[in-house]
Amino acid sequence: MTYHGGCQCGAVAFEADGEIAQLVECNCSICKPKGYLLWFVPEADFRLKTDAGELSEYRFNTHKIGHQFCKTCGVSTFGHGPGMYAVNARTLKDFDVASAPVQAFDGASK
């Protein structure tokens, strides 16, 4: 299945292919306050549909994941790490986050 997502203002849009078997809720210092529910997608199954120049990036801790957000409205849409995208499922259109089980991840201790 192809999911479509993006930010509030429409400056950032993306597509991701796959099935959402579960979401991950991390308690690290960025995921917890932003309320991310993450769906991990292989890099080959993710397509940015708008200009990458509409995104800003924040890296912290190990600097392995670039947390991407719209530089106009500030919505955090996804993160990009080695070989994968961590899609914020809350930014997917026509997807009910309550429809997938959520697994906790203790990122605060990492």
DSSP file with accessible surface (Angstrom, degrees, kcal/mol):
  #  RESIDUE AA STRUCTURE BP1 BP2  ACC     N-H-->O    O-->H-N    N-H-->O    O-->H-N    TCO  KAPPA ALPHA  PHI   PSI    X-CA   Y-CA   Z-CA
    1    1 A M              0   0  130      0, 0.0    17,-2.4     0, 0.0     2,-0.5   0.000 360.0 360.0 360.0 144.0    0.0    0.0    0.0
    2    2 A T  E     -A   17   0A  60     15,-0.2     2,-0.4    13,-0.0    15,-0.2  -0.901 360.0-161.7-102.3 125.4    1.1    3.5   -0.7
    3    3 A Y  E     -A   16   0A  26     13,-3.3    13,-2.2    -2,-0.5     2,-0.4  -0.835   4.7-149.9-104.0 144.7    0.7    6.1    2.1
    4    4 A H  E     +A   15   0A  92     89,-0.4    89,-3.2    -2,-0.4     2,-0.3  -0.925  24.6 162.1-113.8 138.3    0.7    9.8    1.5
    5    5 A G  E     +AB  14  92A   3      9,-2.5     9,-2.5    -2,-0.4     2,-0.3  -0.908   4.4 141.3-146.5 174.9    1.9   12.3    4.1
    6    6 A G  E     -A   13   0A   5     85,-1.9     7,-0.2    -2,-0.3     2,-0.1  -0.983  43.8 -62.4 170.4-174.1    3.0   15.8    4.7
    7    7 A C        -     0   0    7      5,-1.8     3,-0.2    -2,-0.3    69,-0.0  -0.237  50.4 -99.5 -88.8-179.4    3.1   18.9    6.8
    8    8 A Q  S    S+     0   0  155      1,-0.2    -1,-0.1     2,-0.1    66,-0.0   0.892 118.6  44.4 -70.3 -40.8    0.2   21.2    7.8
    9    9 A C  S    S-     0   0   58      1,-0.1    -1,-0.2    66,-0.0    -3,-0.0   0.632 107.3-119.0 -85.6 -12.7    0.9   23.9    5.2
   10   10 A G  S    S+     0   0   52      2,-0.2    -2,-0.1    -3,-0.2    -1,-0.1   0.419  81.7 116.7  92.5  -1.5    1.5   21.6    2.2
   11   11 A A  S    S+     0   0   21      1,-0.1     2,-0.5    43,-0.1    40,-0.2   0.781  75.8  48.8 -69.9 -26.0    5.1   22.6    1.6
   12   12 A V        +     0   0    1     38,-0.1    -5,-1.8    42,-0.1     2,-0.3  -0.971  67.5 163.7-118.4 126.9    6.3   19.1    2.4
   13   13 A A  E     +A    6   0A  32     -2,-0.5    36,-2.6    -7,-0.2    37,-0.9  -0.990   5.1 169.0-139.6 146.4    4.7   16.0    0.9
   14   14 A F  E     -AC   5  48A   3     -9,-2.5    -9,-2.5    -2,-0.3     2,-0.3  -0.958  21.6-142.1-149.2 166.2    5.9   12.4    0.6
   15   15 A E  E     -AC   4  47A  37     32,-2.5    32,-2.9    -2,-0.3     2,-0.4  -0.969  14.3-173.0-128.9 147.9    4.8    8.9   -0.2
   16   16 A A  E     -AC   3  46A   0    -13,-2.2   -13,-3.3    -2,-0.3     2,-0.4  -0.995  12.3-145.2-143.1 136.8    5.9    5.6    1.5
   17   17 A D  E     +A    2   0A  45     28,-2.4     2,-0.3    -2,-0.4   -15,-0.2  -0.811  50.3  64.1-102.0 143.1    5.1    2.1    0.4
   18   18 A G  S    S-     0   0   26    -17,-2.4     2,-0.4    -2,-0.4    -2,-0.1  -0.854  76.5 -70.4 143.4-176.8    4.5   -0.8    2.8
   19   19 A E        -     0   0  134     -2,-0.3     2,-1.1   -17,-0.0     3,-0.2  -0.936  34.9-133.2-112.5 138.2    2.2   -2.2    5.4
   20   20 A I        +     0   0   21     -2,-0.4     3,-0.1     1,-0.2    -2,-0.0  -0.761  35.9 161.8 -94.3  95.4    2.0   -0.6    8.9
   21   21 A A        -     0   0   81     -2,-1.1     2,-0.3     1,-0.3    -1,-0.2   0.784  68.4  -9.8 -83.4 -31.1    2.2   -3.6   11.2
   22   22 A Q        -     0   0   80     -3,-0.2     2,-0.3    78,-0.2    -1,-0.3  -0.981  59.4-134.3-160.5 161.0    3.2   -1.5   14.2
   23   23 A L  E     -d  102   0B   0     78,-2.8    80,-2.9    -2,-0.3     2,-0.5  -0.836  19.6-134.6-115.1 157.6    4.3    1.9   15.3
   24   24 A V  E     -dE 103  38B  22     14,-2.2    14,-3.0    -2,-0.3     2,-0.6  -0.956   8.8-161.5-117.2 131.7    7.1    2.8   17.7
   25   25 A E  E     -d  104   0B  96     78,-2.5    80,-2.4    -2,-0.5     2,-0.3  -0.950  14.7-165.1-112.4 110.5    6.8    5.3   20.5
   26   26 A C  E     -d  105   0B  13     -2,-0.6    80,-0.2    10,-0.3     9,-0.1  -0.731  17.0-154.1 -97.2 145.7   10.2    6.5   21.7
   27   27 A N        +     0   0   64     78,-1.6    79,-0.1    -2,-0.3    -1,-0.1   0.128  49.6 129.7-105.5  20.9   10.7    8.4   24.9
   28   28 A C  S  > S-     0   0   17     77,-0.2     4,-2.0     1,-0.1    80,-0.2  -0.140  78.3 -91.0 -69.3 175.0   13.9   10.2   23.9
   29   29 A S  T  4 S+     0   0   96      1,-0.2    -1,-0.1    78,-0.2    79,-0.0   0.601 123.9  32.9 -69.3 -10.5   14.3   14.0   24.4
   30   30 A I  T  > S+     0   0   16      3,-0.1     4,-1.3     2,-0.1    -1,-0.2   0.776 118.1  48.1-108.4 -41.9   12.9   14.8   20.9
   31   31 A C  H  >>S+     0   0    8      2,-0.2     5,-1.6     1,-0.2     4,-1.1   0.912 109.0  53.1 -67.5 -43.3   10.3   12.0   20.2
   32   32 A K  H ><5S+     0   0  150     -4,-2.0     3,-0.8     1,-0.2    -1,-0.2   0.962 111.6  41.5 -61.9 -53.9    8.5   12.3   23.5
   33   33 A P  H 345S+     0   0   98      0, 0.0    -1,-0.2     0, 0.0    -2,-0.2   0.829 117.4  49.3 -67.6 -24.5    7.8   16.0   23.5
   34   34 A K  H 3<5S-     0   0  102     -4,-1.3    -2,-0.2     2,-0.0    -3,-0.1   0.609 105.6-129.7 -86.9 -12.0    6.9   16.0   19.8
   35   35 A G  T <<5 -     0   0   23     -4,-1.1    -3,-0.2    -3,-0.8    -4,-0.1   0.788  37.6-177.0  72.7  28.5    4.5   13.0   20.2
   36   36 A Y      < -     0   0   11     -5,-1.6     2,-0.5    -6,-0.2   -10,-0.3  -0.315  20.9-168.0 -60.6 140.4    6.0   11.0   17.4
   37   37 A L        -     0   0    9    -12,-0.1    52,-3.3     2,-0.0    53,-0.4  -0.980  26.5-149.2-122.3 112.3    4.5    7.6   16.5
   38   38 A L  E     -EF  24  88B  17    -14,-3.0   -14,-2.2    -2,-0.5     2,-0.5  -0.686  23.1-172.2 -99.0 137.9    7.1    6.2   14.1
   39   39 A W  E     - F   0  87B  16     48,-2.3    48,-2.8    -2,-0.4     2,-0.5  -0.993  23.3-140.3-120.5 120.6    6.8    3.8   11.2
   40   40 A F  E     - F   0  86B  98     -2,-0.5    46,-0.2    46,-0.2    44,-0.0  -0.736  23.0-177.8 -90.6 127.1   10.1    2.6    9.8
   41   41 A V  E     - F   0  85B   2     44,-2.9    44,-2.8    -2,-0.5     5,-0.1  -0.974  31.2-109.8-127.1 131.9   10.3    2.4    6.0
   42   42 A P  E >   - F   0  84B  71      0, 0.0     3,-2.1     0, 0.0    42,-0.3  -0.317  34.0-115.1 -57.7 144.8   13.3    1.2    3.9
   43   43 A E  G >  S+     0   0   90     40,-2.2     3,-1.5     1,-0.3    41,-0.1   0.850 114.6  58.8 -51.5 -38.5   14.9    4.0    2.0
   44   44 A A  G 3  S+     0   0   91      1,-0.3    -1,-0.3    39,-0.3    40,-0.1   0.691 102.2  55.3 -67.9 -17.9   13.9    2.5   -1.3
   45   45 A D  G <  S+     0   0   59     -3,-2.1   -28,-2.4   -28,-0.1     2,-0.4   0.244  93.9  82.9-100.4  11.8   10.2    2.7   -0.3
   46   46 A F  E <   -C   16   0A  15     -3,-1.5     2,-0.4   -30,-0.2   -30,-0.2  -0.950  52.5-176.7-120.2 136.0   10.1    6.4    0.5
   47   47 A R  E     -C   15   0A  77    -32,-2.9   -32,-2.5    -2,-0.4     2,-0.5  -0.972  19.7-144.8-135.2 121.6    9.7    9.3   -2.0
   48   48 A L  E     -C   14   0A  57     -2,-0.4   -34,-0.3   -34,-0.2     4,-0.1  -0.717  14.1-169.9 -78.5 126.1    9.8   13.0   -1.2
   49   49 A K        +     0   0  119    -36,-2.6     2,-0.2    -2,-0.5   -35,-0.2   0.499  63.3  52.6 -99.6  -6.5    7.3   14.6   -3.5
   50   50 A T  S    S-     0   0   45    -37,-0.9     2,-0.2     1,-0.1   -38,-0.1  -0.734 103.8 -66.0-122.4 174.7    8.2   18.2   -2.9
   51   51 A D    >   -     0   0  111     -2,-0.2     3,-2.2   -40,-0.2     4,-0.1  -0.390  35.4-139.4 -64.7 127.3   11.4   20.2   -3.0
   52   52 A A  G >  S+     0   0   62      1,-0.3     3,-1.9    -2,-0.2    -1,-0.2   0.741  98.3  76.4 -60.1 -19.9   13.9   19.2   -0.3
   53   53 A G  G 3  S+     0   0   33      1,-0.3    -1,-0.3    18,-0.0    -2,-0.1   0.633  81.4  67.9 -66.5 -12.9   14.6   22.9    0.2
   54   54 A E  G <  S+     0   0   63     -3,-2.2    17,-2.5   -43,-0.1    18,-0.4   0.522  91.3  82.5 -81.4  -6.9   11.3   23.1    2.1
   55   55 A L  E <   -G   70   0B  22     -3,-1.9     2,-0.3    15,-0.2    15,-0.2  -0.755  58.9-162.3-102.5 147.1   12.8   21.0    4.9
   56   56 A S  E     -G   69   0B  41     13,-3.1    13,-2.4    -2,-0.3     2,-0.4  -0.835  17.2-144.3-113.6 161.4   15.0   21.9    7.8
   57   57 A E  E     -G   68   0B  95     -2,-0.3     2,-0.4    11,-0.2    11,-0.2  -0.968  12.7-167.4-132.6 144.3   17.0   19.3    9.7
   58   58 A Y  E     -G   67   0B 120      9,-2.0     9,-2.6    -2,-0.4     2,-0.4  -0.998   7.8-175.3-129.6 131.0   18.0   18.7   13.3
   59   59 A R        +     0   0   89     -2,-0.4     2,-0.3     7,-0.2     7,-0.1  -0.974  11.5 161.3-123.5 141.6   20.6   16.2   14.4
   60   60 A F    >   +     0   0   42      5,-0.4     3,-2.5    -2,-0.4     5,-0.3  -0.896  48.3  12.1-148.3 175.5   21.5   15.4   18.0
   61   61 A N  T 3  S+     0   0  106      1,-0.3    -2,-0.0    -2,-0.3     0, 0.0  -0.329 136.3   3.6  55.9-109.7   23.1   12.7   20.2
   62   62 A T  T 3  S-     0   0   88     -2,-0.3    -1,-0.3     1,-0.1    -3,-0.0   0.558  90.6-135.3 -82.3  -8.5   24.9   10.4   17.7
   63   63 A H  S <  S+     0   0  108     -3,-2.5    -2,-0.1     2,-0.1    -1,-0.1   0.667  70.2 121.5  62.5  20.7   23.9   12.5   14.7
   64   64 A K        +     0   0  139     -4,-0.3     2,-0.5     1,-0.1    -1,-0.1   0.764  63.8  56.5 -81.9 -27.9   22.9    9.4   12.8
   65   65 A I  S    S-     0   0   55     -5,-0.3     2,-0.8    16,-0.1    -5,-0.4  -0.930  70.8-150.1-112.1 127.6   19.3   10.5   12.2
   66   66 A G  E     - H   0  80B   0     14,-2.7    14,-1.9    -2,-0.5     2,-0.7  -0.855  15.4-147.9 -92.5 108.7   18.4   13.7   10.5
   67   67 A H  E     -GH  58  79B  23     -9,-2.6    -9,-2.0    -2,-0.8     2,-0.3  -0.716  18.6-153.7 -80.2 114.8   15.0   14.8   12.0
   68   68 A Q  E     +GH  57  78B  23     10,-2.8    10,-1.0    -2,-0.7     9,-0.8  -0.732  20.2 167.5 -96.8 139.4   13.3   16.6    9.1
   69   69 A F  E     -GH  56  76B  60    -13,-2.4   -13,-3.1    -2,-0.3     2,-0.3  -0.987  42.3 -94.2-147.7 154.6   10.6   19.3    9.6
   70   70 A C  E  >  -G   55   0B   0      5,-2.2     4,-1.5    -2,-0.3   -15,-0.2  -0.505  25.5-149.1 -68.4 129.7    8.9   21.8    7.4
   71   71 A K  T  4 S+     0   0  124    -17,-2.5    -1,-0.1    -2,-0.3   -16,-0.1   0.623  94.0  48.4 -79.8  -6.0   10.7   25.2    7.6
   72   72 A T  T  4 S+     0   0  100    -18,-0.4    -1,-0.1     3,-0.1   -17,-0.1   0.913 129.8  12.3 -92.8 -56.8    7.4   27.0    7.0
   73   73 A C  T  4 S-     0   0   44      2,-0.1    -2,-0.2     0, 0.0    -3,-0.0   0.595  92.7-128.2-101.1 -12.5    4.9   25.4    9.5
   74   74 A G     <  +     0   0   36     -4,-1.5     2,-0.2     1,-0.2    -3,-0.1   0.444  49.7 154.8  84.6   0.4    7.4   23.4   11.7
   75   75 A V        -     0   0   42     -6,-0.1    -5,-2.2     1,-0.1     2,-0.8  -0.430  42.8-132.9 -67.9 131.2    5.6   20.0   11.4
   76   76 A S  E     +H   69   0B  11     -7,-0.2    -7,-0.2    -2,-0.2     3,-0.1  -0.762  33.3 169.5 -87.4 108.4    8.0   17.1   11.9
   77   77 A T  E     -     0   0B   0     -2,-0.8    11,-2.5    -9,-0.8     2,-0.3   0.840  53.1 -25.9 -93.6 -38.2    7.3   14.7    9.1
   78   78 A F  E     -HI  68  87B  12    -10,-1.0   -10,-2.8     9,-0.2     2,-0.3  -0.985  47.0-127.0-166.1 167.7   10.1   12.1    9.2
   79   79 A G  E     -HI  67  86B   4      7,-1.9     7,-2.7    -2,-0.3     2,-0.5  -0.900  19.4-146.7-122.2 155.4   13.6   11.3   10.1
   80   80 A H  E     +HI  66  85B  48    -14,-1.9   -14,-2.7    -2,-0.3     5,-0.2  -0.987  25.7 158.2-128.7 122.9   16.2    9.9    7.8
   81   81 A G  E >   - I   0  84B   3      3,-2.3     3,-1.7    -2,-0.5     2,-0.2  -0.700  56.4 -42.4-128.2-175.3   19.0    7.5    8.9
   82   82 A P  T 3  S-     0   0  106      0, 0.0    -1,-0.1     0, 0.0     3,-0.1  -0.298 123.8 -18.0 -56.6 111.0   21.2    4.9    7.3
   83   83 A G  T 3  S+     0   0   44     -2,-0.2   -40,-2.2     1,-0.1     2,-0.3   0.493 125.6  68.3  75.0   4.9   19.0    2.9    4.9
   84   84 A M  E <   -FI  42  81B  40     -3,-1.7    -3,-2.3   -42,-0.3     2,-0.4  -0.973  62.5-138.0-151.6 163.7   15.7    3.9    6.4
   85   85 A Y  E     -FI  41  80B  39    -44,-2.8   -44,-2.9    -2,-0.3     2,-0.8  -0.970  13.5-148.5-119.1 139.9   13.1    6.6    7.0
   86   86 A A  E     -FI  40  79B   7     -7,-2.7    -7,-1.9    -2,-0.4     2,-0.4  -0.894  23.8-158.4-106.8  96.9   11.3    7.0   10.3
   87   87 A V  E     -FI  39  78B   0    -48,-2.8   -48,-2.3    -2,-0.8     2,-1.1  -0.624  18.0-128.8 -82.0 131.4    7.9    8.4    9.2
   88   88 A N  E >   -F   38   0B  12    -11,-2.5     3,-2.6    -2,-0.4   -50,-0.2  -0.708  19.3-156.1 -76.6 104.2    5.9   10.2   11.8
   89   89 A A  G >  S+     0   0    1    -52,-3.3     3,-1.6    -2,-1.1    -1,-0.2   0.736  87.1  71.8 -60.0 -21.1    2.6    8.3   11.3
   90   90 A R  G 3  S+     0   0  133    -53,-0.4    -1,-0.3     1,-0.3     5,-0.1   0.670  94.3  55.7 -68.1 -13.7    0.7   11.3   12.7
   91   91 A T  G <  S+     0   0   14     -3,-2.6   -85,-1.9   -14,-0.2     2,-0.4   0.369  82.5 109.0 -99.5   5.7    1.5   13.1    9.4
   92   92 A L  B X   -B    5   0A  11     -3,-1.6     3,-0.8   -87,-0.2   -87,-0.3  -0.672  69.2-128.0 -83.1 133.6    0.0   10.4    7.1
   93   93 A K  T 3  S+     0   0  113    -89,-3.2   -89,-0.4    -2,-0.4     3,-0.1  -0.551  87.4   7.8 -78.6 142.0   -3.2   11.3    5.4
   94   94 A D  T 3  S+     0   0  174     -2,-0.2     2,-0.4     1,-0.2    -1,-0.2   0.827  98.6 121.6  58.0  35.0   -6.1    8.9    5.8
   95   95 A F    <   -     0   0   33     -3,-0.8     2,-0.7    -6,-0.1    -1,-0.2  -0.992  53.7-148.1-128.8 126.5   -4.4    6.8    8.4
   96   96 A D    >   -     0   0  103     -2,-0.4     3,-2.3     1,-0.2     4,-0.2  -0.828   4.0-156.9 -92.2 110.5   -5.8    6.2   11.9
   97   97 A V  G >  S+     0   0   33     -2,-0.7     3,-1.2     1,-0.3    -1,-0.2   0.767  91.3  66.1 -62.3 -21.5   -2.9    5.8   14.3
   98   98 A A  G 3  S+     0   0   83      1,-0.2    -1,-0.3    -3,-0.1     4,-0.1   0.618  86.9  72.2 -73.7  -8.5   -5.2    3.9   16.6
   99   99 A S  G <  S+     0   0   78     -3,-2.3    -1,-0.2     2,-0.1    -2,-0.2   0.556  92.4  61.3 -84.3  -7.3   -5.4    1.1   14.0
  100  100 A A  S <  S-     0   0   11     -3,-1.2   -78,-0.2    -4,-0.2   -79,-0.1  -0.939  88.7-110.5-121.4 142.4   -1.9   -0.1   14.6
  101  101 A P        -     0   0   84      0, 0.0   -78,-2.8     0, 0.0     2,-0.5  -0.368  31.5-136.9 -66.4 150.4   -0.3   -1.5   17.8
  102  102 A V  E     -d   23   0B  68    -80,-0.2     2,-0.5    -4,-0.1   -78,-0.2  -0.943  11.9-160.3-115.8 128.2    2.3    0.7   19.4
  103  103 A Q  E     -d   24   0B 103    -80,-2.9   -78,-2.5    -2,-0.5     2,-0.2  -0.921  18.5-129.9-106.3 131.9    5.6   -0.6   20.8
  104  104 A A  E     -d   25   0B  81     -2,-0.5     2,-0.4   -80,-0.2   -78,-0.2  -0.534  19.8-165.5 -78.3 144.0    7.5    1.4   23.4
  105  105 A F  E     -d   26   0B  98    -80,-2.4     2,-1.8    -2,-0.2   -78,-1.6  -0.997  18.5-138.2-131.4 129.1   11.2    2.1   22.8
  106  106 A D    >   +     0   0   73     -2,-0.4     3,-0.7     1,-0.2     4,-0.2  -0.527  41.3 152.4 -87.7  74.0   13.4    3.4   25.6
  107  107 A G  G >   +     0   0   12     -2,-1.8     3,-1.1     1,-0.2    -1,-0.2   0.714  62.8  72.6 -74.5 -19.2   15.4    5.9   23.6
  108  108 A A  G 3  S+     0   0   64      1,-0.3    -1,-0.2    -3,-0.2    -2,-0.1   0.800  98.3  48.1 -66.3 -25.9   16.0    8.0   26.7
  109  109 A S  G <         0   0   89     -3,-0.7    -1,-0.3   -81,-0.0    -2,-0.2   0.454 360.0 360.0 -92.6  -2.5   18.4    5.4   28.0
  110  110 A K    <         0   0  158     -3,-1.1    -3,-0.0    -4,-0.2     0, 0.0  -0.517 360.0 360.0 -88.8 360.0   20.4    5.1   24.7
